[in-house]
Amino acid sequence: MNEDRVIIGKNFVFQEGTVLGAFPLKLEQKDGRRLRMQVKGNLIIEDDVDIGANCVLNLGWLEDTIIRKGVFIGHLSSVGHDADIGEHTVISVHVGISGHVKVGKWCYIAPQTVIAPYVKIGDYTMIGMGSVVDKDIPSGVIAYGSPCMVIRENKWRPDMGSTVDDLIEAAKRERI
Ligand SMILES: CC(C)(COP(=O)(O)OP(=O)(O)OC[C@H]1O[C@@H](n2cnc3c(N)ncnc32)[C@H](O)[C@@H]1OP(=O)(O)O)[C@@H](O)C(=O)NCCC(=O)NCCS
């Protein structure tokens, strides 16, 4: 852990193998060699965050990387530099979040999804498993596929059930 550049809130838990404040793969060429660039940002983890095993959370490059209040992240996922993960969002296992990505609040990102740099995902949106998200996705939708497409409205809201299984059940039940 990069202790001087990782700022952690209350009730933080993380499992074995997870690296906090890793140096991102930002490279420049000098004199025919590739070198890692200096990074300016920190990693900020707000209150009540829970991270699984073998995850990598990068430092910010130009700005901070921010994991907001109440976020859960499953095993083997990574969060890129300058990314911002919104309050109460759940990132499942094996998810690759690139640099500068913004994910809204109360989202669910299913396993094996990849999100391209600078993509923005709105609030209350569910991204289905195995998606390649290469464009912005609005709030309140279910989207999946490669490339990721909006499939339908996501009617799930937090008062419709508290677990990820509730969310997936509601997504199927609330089909339009
Ligand atoms: C979003 C999700 C629930 C799919 O919802 P849905 O729209 O109700 O999907 P359905 O099962 O009714 O399938 C509808 C069609 O989309 C396809 N499809 C479903 N999910 C897909 C995905 N993620 N990517 C590509 N195609 C998908 C199905 O094959 C089906 O195609 P068909 O009509 O040609 O047969 C599902 O993709 C998902 O991500 N589930 C989450 C699993 C999960 O996270 N479990 C917890 C693990 S810890």
The ligand as an SDF file (V2000), in Angstrom:
LIG
                    3D

 48 50  0  0  0  0  0  0  0  0999 V2000
  -28.5850   -8.4410  -17.0820 C   0  0  0  0  0  0  0  0  0  0  0  0
  -28.8920   -9.9450  -17.0500 C   0  0  0  0  0  0  0  0  0  0  0  0
  -29.6730  -10.2590  -15.7550 C   0  0  0  0  0  0  0  0  0  0  0  0
  -29.6920  -10.3660  -18.2900 C   0  0  0  0  0  0  0  0  0  0  0  0
  -31.0110   -9.9720  -18.1510 O   0  0  0  0  0  0  0  0  0  0  0  0
  -32.1720  -10.2990  -19.2070 P   0  0  0  0  0  0  0  0  0  0  0  0
  -32.2560   -9.1600  -20.1700 O   0  0  0  0  0  0  0  0  0  0  0  0
  -33.3480  -10.5990  -18.3790 O   0  0  0  0  0  0  0  0  0  0  0  0
  -31.6170  -11.5430  -20.0230 O   0  0  0  0  0  0  0  0  0  0  0  0
  -32.3090  -12.9280  -20.4280 P   0  0  0  0  0  0  0  0  0  0  0  0
  -31.6920  -13.9950  -19.5770 O   0  0  0  0  0  0  0  0  0  0  0  0
  -33.8040  -12.8420  -20.4540 O   0  0  0  0  0  0  0  0  0  0  0  0
  -31.7870  -13.0580  -21.9060 O   0  0  0  0  0  0  0  0  0  0  0  0
  -32.3230  -12.3000  -23.0000 C   0  0  0  0  0  0  0  0  0  0  0  0
  -31.3850  -12.4420  -24.1880 C   0  0  0  0  0  0  0  0  0  0  0  0
  -30.1850  -11.7020  -23.9550 O   0  0  0  0  0  0  0  0  0  0  0  0
  -29.0460  -12.5810  -23.9510 C   0  0  0  0  0  0  0  0  0  0  0  0
  -28.1900  -12.1210  -22.8370 N   0  0  0  0  0  0  0  0  0  0  0  0
  -28.4870  -12.1440  -21.5290 C   0  0  0  0  0  0  0  0  0  0  0  0
  -27.4790  -11.6110  -20.8130 N   0  0  0  0  0  0  0  0  0  0  0  0
  -26.5310  -11.2750  -21.7120 C   0  0  0  0  0  0  0  0  0  0  0  0
  -25.2550  -10.6650  -21.5820 C   0  0  0  0  0  0  0  0  0  0  0  0
  -24.7830  -10.3070  -20.3810 N   0  0  0  0  0  0  0  0  0  0  0  0
  -24.5350  -10.4400  -22.6900 N   0  0  0  0  0  0  0  0  0  0  0  0
  -25.0150  -10.7830  -23.9150 C   0  0  0  0  0  0  0  0  0  0  0  0
  -26.2370  -11.3460  -24.1010 N   0  0  0  0  0  0  0  0  0  0  0  0
  -26.9700  -11.5840  -23.0080 C   0  0  0  0  0  0  0  0  0  0  0  0
  -29.6050  -13.9780  -23.7260 C   0  0  0  0  0  0  0  0  0  0  0  0
  -28.7570  -14.9570  -24.2780 O   0  0  0  0  0  0  0  0  0  0  0  0
  -30.9220  -13.8900  -24.4380 C   0  0  0  0  0  0  0  0  0  0  0  0
  -30.6990  -13.9890  -25.8180 O   0  0  0  0  0  0  0  0  0  0  0  0
  -31.7720  -14.7390  -26.7740 P   0  0  0  0  0  0  0  0  0  0  0  0
  -33.0320  -13.8930  -26.7100 O   0  0  0  0  0  0  0  0  0  0  0  0
  -31.1040  -14.7050  -28.1290 O   0  0  0  0  0  0  0  0  0  0  0  0
  -31.9500  -16.1040  -26.1990 O   0  0  0  0  0  0  0  0  0  0  0  0
  -27.6020  -10.8030  -17.1280 C   0  0  0  0  0  0  0  0  0  0  0  0
  -26.8830  -10.4490  -18.3110 O   0  0  0  0  0  0  0  0  0  0  0  0
  -26.6770  -10.5720  -15.9550 C   0  0  0  0  0  0  0  0  0  0  0  0
  -25.7410   -9.7940  -16.0060 O   0  0  0  0  0  0  0  0  0  0  0  0
  -26.9190  -11.2840  -14.8550 N   0  0  0  0  0  0  0  0  0  0  0  0
  -26.1240  -11.0330  -13.6620 C   0  0  0  0  0  0  0  0  0  0  0  0
  -25.4560  -12.2760  -13.1870 C   0  0  0  0  0  0  0  0  0  0  0  0
  -24.7510  -11.9730  -11.9060 C   0  0  0  0  0  0  0  0  0  0  0  0
  -24.1500  -10.9280  -11.7570 O   0  0  0  0  0  0  0  0  0  0  0  0
  -24.8200  -12.9190  -10.9740 N   0  0  0  0  0  0  0  0  0  0  0  0
  -24.1420  -12.7490   -9.7050 C   0  0  0  0  0  0  0  0  0  0  0  0
  -22.7520  -13.2250   -9.8580 C   0  0  0  0  0  0  0  0  0  0  0  0
  -21.8500  -13.0230   -8.3870 S   0  0  0  0  0  0  0  0  0  0  0  0
  1  2  1  0
  2  3  1  0
  2  4  1  0
  2 36  1  0
  4  5  1  0
  5  6  1  0
  6  7  2  0
  6  8  1  0
  6  9  1  0
  9 10  1  0
 10 11  2  0
 10 12  1  0
 10 13  1  0
 13 14  1  0
 14 15  1  0
 15 16  1  0
 15 30  1  0
 16 17  1  0
 17 18  1  0
 17 28  1  0
 18 19  1  0
 18 27  1  0
 19 20  2  0
 20 21  1  0
 21 22  1  0
 21 27  2  0
 22 23  1  0
 22 24  2  0
 24 25  1  0
 25 26  2  0
 26 27  1  0
 28 29  1  0
 28 30  1  0
 30 31  1  0
 31 32  1  0
 32 33  2  0
 32 34  1  0
 32 35  1  0
 36 37  1  0
 36 38  1  0
 38 39  2  0
 38 40  1  0
 40 41  1  0
 41 42  1  0
 42 43  1  0
 43 44  2  0
 43 45  1  0
 45 46  1  0
 46 47  1  0
 47 48  1  0
M  END
$$$$
